[in-house]
Amino acid sequence: MTIIEQPIGIIPARGGSKRFPRKNIAKLLNKPLLAYAIEAALESRIFSKVCVSSEDDEILETASAYGASLALRRPVGLSSDRTTLKEVCVYLIDEFAKQGNRYRDFGLLLPTNPLRTARDIREAYKTFKNSDANFCMSLVKFSHPPQRAVCVRSGYIESFWGTEYMVQTQKLEPLYRHDGSIIFANTRAFMAKKEFYDEKVVPFFIPEDRSVDIDSQFDLTWAEFLLSKANR
């Protein structure tokens, strides 16, 4: 078994999407979303190979056209809307091992986050390698404190977490969410529990204007506005 020190980049891109059909290759400024992930990964010069995983012919062709090192067809059983990213990563890591290759680390980049840059990837990897962590995960701050969430029960508004959190924003602990831009993982640690939210996960903070997760046509329009503004 060959242990490869330089990480492999994994870009999962299945063909089906109920909410936004064909979203992984939807056009953003005349270029498919998938292309942004591939180009950022290649430009970062972090990865030994950039691997796109899909069951879809058009997506695999697009991956090859934009320079992905590997465009690998995944089993149909790993292509439903119930398939998790963890399952896809486990499958790929096992496939690489069957070929005699074990990557010490891997990176996971979702194609639906097109504003992530090559520099973001480099900086996240630097954060990961300069720590004793098993994982590094990109985070973006919630635009509004989730502690102040309300719900509607029996027609009336109630504080979901409790009225003690209905205070000034600056008095609340800042909370974040993983935005899907970047994950780096130690392969051995990941395969031990097949989980990203394990012990020793360090954050890499993504600014809000580069953290857009495309899940609807509105998200795509917003990303186009931000990208056009950045290009200007």
QUIQUIFEN-V961159 format. One record per pair of residues at least 12 apart in sequence whose C-alpha atoms are under 8 Angstrom apart, sorted by sequence separation. I is the first residue (numbers start at 1). J is the second residue. D is the distance in whole Angstrom. If there is no record, write none. Layout:
BEGIN
i:j:d
I:J:D
I:J:D
END
This chain:
BEGIN
i:j:d
38:50:7
60:72:7
124:136:7
148:160:8
149:161:7
60:73:7
124:137:8
148:161:7
124:138:8
147:161:6
52:68:7
51:68:6
54:71:8
56:73:8
148:165:6
209:226:7
50:68:5
51:69:6
52:70:6
53:71:6
54:72:6
55:73:5
147:165:6
148:166:6
49:68:8
50:69:5
51:70:5
52:71:5
53:72:5
54:73:5
55:74:5
147:166:8
49:69:6
50:70:6
51:71:6
52:72:6
53:73:6
54:74:6
55:75:7
13:34:8
49:70:7
51:72:7
53:74:6
55:76:6
55:79:7
145:169:7
38:63:8
54:79:8
147:172:8
11:37:7
11:38:8
35:62:8
39:66:7
145:172:8
34:62:8
35:63:7
38:66:7
39:67:8
34:63:7
38:67:7
145:174:7
146:175:8
38:68:6
145:175:7
181:211:7
35:66:6
9:41:7
142:174:8
179:211:6
141:174:7
142:175:6
179:212:8
180:213:7
25:59:7
141:175:6
142:176:5
179:213:7
24:59:8
141:176:4
142:177:7
140:176:5
141:177:6
139:176:6
140:177:6
9:47:6
139:177:5
140:178:6
7:46:7
8:47:5
9:48:8
11:50:8
13:52:7
14:53:7
15:54:7
139:178:5
140:179:6
6:46:7
7:47:5
8:48:5
9:49:6
10:50:6
11:51:6
12:52:6
13:53:6
14:54:5
15:55:7
138:178:6
139:179:6
6:47:6
7:48:6
8:49:5
9:50:5
10:51:5
11:52:5
12:53:5
13:54:5
14:55:6
15:56:5
137:178:7
138:179:6
6:48:5
7:49:8
8:50:6
9:51:6
10:52:6
11:53:6
12:54:6
14:56:7
138:180:7
8:51:7
10:53:7
138:181:6
15:59:7
138:182:5
14:59:8
137:182:6
138:183:6
13:59:7
136:182:8
137:183:5
136:183:6
137:184:7
135:183:7
136:184:5
135:184:6
136:185:7
135:185:4
134:185:6
135:186:6
134:186:5
134:189:6
128:184:7
134:190:8
124:182:8
125:184:7
124:184:8
121:182:7
135:196:7
16:79:8
135:198:8
15:79:8
16:80:7
17:81:7
134:198:8
137:201:7
139:203:6
14:79:6
16:81:7
116:181:6
134:199:7
135:200:7
136:201:5
137:202:6
138:203:6
139:204:6
140:205:6
133:199:8
134:200:6
135:201:5
136:202:5
137:203:5
138:204:5
139:205:5
140:206:5
113:180:7
133:200:5
134:201:6
135:202:6
136:203:6
137:204:6
138:205:6
139:206:6
140:207:6
141:208:7
112:180:8
113:181:6
132:200:7
133:201:6
136:204:7
138:206:6
140:208:6
133:202:6
110:180:6
109:180:7
110:181:6
131:202:8
140:211:7
37:109:7
109:181:6
110:182:7
12:85:7
37:110:7
109:182:5
37:111:5
44:118:4
108:182:6
109:183:7
128:202:7
36:111:7
43:118:6
44:119:6
46:121:8
107:182:7
108:183:5
127:202:8
12:88:7
35:111:8
37:113:7
40:116:7
42:118:8
46:122:7
107:183:6
108:184:6
34:111:5
37:114:6
40:117:6
41:118:6
44:121:6
107:184:4
127:204:7
33:111:6
34:112:7
36:114:5
40:118:4
44:122:6
106:184:6
107:185:6
10:89:8
33:112:6
36:115:8
37:116:8
46:125:8
105:184:7
106:185:5
33:113:8
34:114:8
41:121:7
105:185:6
106:186:7
124:204:6
33:114:6
40:121:8
105:186:4
106:187:6
104:186:6
105:187:5
104:187:6
103:187:7
104:188:7
120:206:8
24:111:6
24:112:6
23:112:8
116:210:6
8:103:7
115:210:5
116:211:7
1:97:7
7:103:6
10:106:7
12:108:8
115:211:7
4:101:7
6:103:7
7:104:7
8:105:7
9:106:6
10:107:6
11:108:6
12:109:8
13:110:8
115:212:7
2:100:6
3:101:6
4:102:6
5:103:6
6:104:7
7:105:5
8:106:5
9:107:5
10:108:5
11:109:5
12:110:6
13:111:7
113:211:7
114:212:7
1:100:5
2:101:5
3:102:5
4:103:5
5:104:5
6:105:7
7:106:5
8:107:6
9:108:6
10:109:6
11:110:6
12:111:7
113:212:6
114:213:8
1:101:6
2:102:6
3:103:6
4:104:6
5:105:7
7:107:7
9:109:7
11:111:7
112:212:8
113:213:5
1:102:7
3:104:7
90:191:7
112:213:5
113:214:6
112:214:5
112:215:7
90:194:7
86:194:6
115:223:7
86:195:7
114:223:8
86:196:8
115:227:7
23:214:8
23:215:8
28:220:7
20:215:6
28:223:8
29:224:7
19:215:7
20:216:6
28:224:6
19:216:7
20:217:7
END
